[in-house]
């Protein structure tokens, strides 16, 4: 399993495979298992259908590691317009961005200014902004940006990755800021000194962090969101929440578009707050390969979809 994951993550870094995939009709068809299309309108249309089932929405335009100030401004302006589109359609939706999409590799200060503009726009349109977490080299800067945004935009959220060994300390540092946290397992290729290699270790770390977040929810010190498709883990977390007397409206479950759709509907029927993350955009290759690496069953799922 570890070997297969490593192959997929190595493929995600390949520029040659990236170029091939972006021009392959067969590969593009396979991506439809996880994203409704490359254009914002594709995502918005799919989102409307999902919202009708009682779920909330998180939208993200794919892309990362932007290396020009002009490109970062273009991404910012895209999202400013996108918030207006969400409001115009009356969708229960939020937006999640990668700081490197907004020029983090160029300037921390400029990236912060772009994010502040988006956070203000989110609040002004009845939405909220999320900061995605990228590989471990960006954690400190991303958390610095998050704390700066949270001061004036309290609805802003950030993702933490359970497979990183440092995450328990990061969670402790964020708690005084009453954070909104989406806990995910993690999908980047990290050295063993930085991240757990075994799935079982990541699962244990995830549950431990989840319990701490739920405990924080009892006092309003944390707004926990659990981003996982692991149904057994979700069931354990829900049981723990009930034992701690944390109501279902005090935490959320986030899953990706196209994965465990029936489970998402079932969780809604059970009274959980569920949001579906919908990705779109042309820079999908690296994101797509990481989705396959996260869970081996995803590969078989995609193969079946090609012949459906």
N, C-alpha and C positions, 0 to 999 in steps of 0.2 A: 504493500500500500504506500509506504514511504517512498519507495523507488518510483512508482508511477506518478506520485505527486511531484517529485523532483523533476521528472521528465517534463511534465506539463508546465512547471514554473520556469524551467530552462527554456522551453519553447516560447513562453511569454516574453522572454528577453531578446529573442531572435529578431533582428531587423528584417532579415530575408523572409522569414515566415510571416512576419507582420505584413510586408508588402504583398506577398502571395495571397494571404487571407483576405485582405481588403479588396482584392480584385477577383476573388473566386465566388461565383454564384452559388456553388454547393455549400461553401463555408458560411456565406451570408444567410443562406436558408437555415442552416443549423442554428445560427444565433437567434432566430425567431423563437426558439424555446425559452430564451431568457430576456428578450427585449422585443417590443412590438414593432420597432422600426427605427430608422436613423434620425428622423425628423421630429421636432418638438410636437407638431400636430399629431403624429402617430402616437406619441406618449400620452398626450392630453385626451385623445379619443379613447385609448385603452383605459385610461384612468377614470373616465366618466362611467364606463361599464363596471369597473371594479367598485367605484364609490356607490353604485346602485345596490351592491351586495352588503352595504353597511361597513365597509372598510375605509380607513383614511389612506392618504397617499403621500409618498415621498418621491420627488423627481430629482434626477441628476443627469446632467449632460456629461458624457464620458470624455475623458481627457485628463492629462496630468503633465507635470514637468514642462510647463510653458516657459520658453526662454527669450521672449521679447515683450517689452512693455506694451507694445501695441496689441499683441495677442491677448494679454491679460486684460486690457481695457475692453477688448471685444467680448471676452467671456463675461466680464462684469455687466456690460450693457445688455448682453443676451439675457442674463438672469433678471435684470431690472425689467425688461419687457416681459419675461416669462411670468413674473409675479402678477403683472397686470392681466395676462392671459388666464392665469388660475382664477383670479377674482372675477373676470368677465364670465367665465364658465361656471362659477359658483361651486368650485371643487374644494373638498376638505383636504387641502394639500399643503405640503411644505417642500422646501428645496434643500438638497444636500450638496455641498461643494468640497472639492479638494483645494487646500491652500495653494498647492503648486499650480493649479489652474489660474490662479490670480497673482502669479509672479513671485511666490515665496522664494524661489531660487535666485531671484534678482534683487529683491529688496523687502525686508521684513516690514518696514514702515509703509511702503506703497501697498503691499498685500493687506496690511491692517486697514488702510484707508478704503480699499475696495470692499473689504468685508464689512466695515462699518456702514458703508452705503447700502449694501445688500441687507444687513440686519435691520436698518431703519426702514427700508422698503418693505421687508417682510412684515414688520409690525404694522406699517401703514396700510397694508393690504389684508390684514387679518391672518397672516401666515406666520411662519417661523423659519429660521435659518439653522442648518446643521453644518458642522465641520466634520468632514470625513477624516479618518486617520490613515496615513500612508505608511511607508516603511519606517523602521525604527529610527532612522537618522533624522526624521522630521518630528518626532514626538515632542521634544522640548519646545520647539518653536510653535507647534500647533497648540500646545497647552497654554503657552504664553499668549498667543492670539485669542484663545478662547476666554481666558480670564479677563483680557482687555475688553472683549465684546460683552461679556456677561455683566459688567458693571452697569451699563446703560441699556442693555437689551436682554433682560432676564429670561426670555423664552428661548434663547439660543442654546443649541445642544452640541455635544461633541461625542465622537465615537472613541471607545477604548477597546484594546485588543487583548483578550484573555490569555493568548499564548505567549505574550511578552512577559518575561520574568519581572520586569519593573512595574507592571500595572498595579499591583496592590499598593505600592508607595504612591503612584500617581493618583489613585483613587483617594487615598488619605489626604493628599495635598489639595485635591479639588473640593473635598467635603465642606470646608468653611465657606465656599462660594455658592452653596446650595445648587449643585450642578444638575443639568439635564444630560443624562448619559445613556448612549446606546452601546450596550456591551455586545461585542461580536467576538468570534473565536480568532480571526486573523487569517490572512490569505497571502502574505508575502513570503518570499524565500529568505529566511533569516538564519544566521549561524546559531548553533546550539547553545552558545554562551548567552545569547540574547533571547531566544524563544524555545519553548518546549518542542521537542521532536515528536513525542508520542501523543497520539490523539487522547489517550486516557489521562495524561497529565494535563492537557489543555481542558478537557472536560471537568476535571477536578478543580482546576483554577477558576473556570467559568462559574461553577456552582458556588464556590467560596465567595467570589466577588459578588455574585447575584444576591447571596444572603446578606452581605454587608450593605448592598444598595437597598434591599428591602427594609433592613433595619433602619436605614436613614430615611426611608419613605415614611416611617411611622411618626417621625418628628418633623417632617417637612424639610429635612436636610438634603434630600436627594430625590430627583424624579427618575425612576429606573425604567429603562427600555431594554428589552431583551431581543437582540437581533440574532436569531438562530432558526434553523429548520429542524433541529434535533427535538423531536416530539417527546421523547422520554425525558430529556432535560427540561423541556417546558413544563411537563407534568410535575416533575420534582419541585421546580421553582413555584408553580402554582400552589402545590401542597404546603410549601414552606410559607408562602405569603398568607395562606389561610391560617396557619398556625400562629403567625405573628400578628394576625388581625389586620393585615394590609388588604384593603378592598381592591377589587379588580379595576376600579377606576383610578387607582393610584399607581398603576404600572401599565406598560404597553408591550405588545409583541410585534416585532417588525420582521417581515419576510420579503424575499425577492419575487418579482413578477415571474409567473410561469412555474414556480416551484411550490409543491404541496398546496395547490389551490384549494382542494377539497378540505384539507386540514385548516387552512385559513378561514374558510366559511364555517367550519364546525366550531372553531374557537370563538368566532363572532357570536354564533348561536348560543354558546355557553356563557356569554356575557363579557368576554374579554375585549379590550380595545386592540384592534389589529390594524396595522398599516402596511401597505404593499409598496415596496421600493421599485420604481420604474425607471430604467436607464434608457437613454437614447443618445444619438450622436454617431459620427463616423469613426471616431477613435476608439473602437470597441475591442480591438484584438487582445490587448494585454488584460483588460478587465475580463473578457470572455474566458481566456485561458486560466485565469485565477479562479473563476467560478467552477470550472471543470476540476481543478486541483483540490478545491475545498472538500469535495465529496466524490469518491469514485463512482457512485451510482449515477452521477450527473452525466458521465461519458455514455453509459448505456442508454440513458434517457434521451440524449441527443441523437445517438445512432438510430434509435427507434423512430424519432421524430422525422428523420430524413426519408423514411419509407412509409410514413403514415398516409 
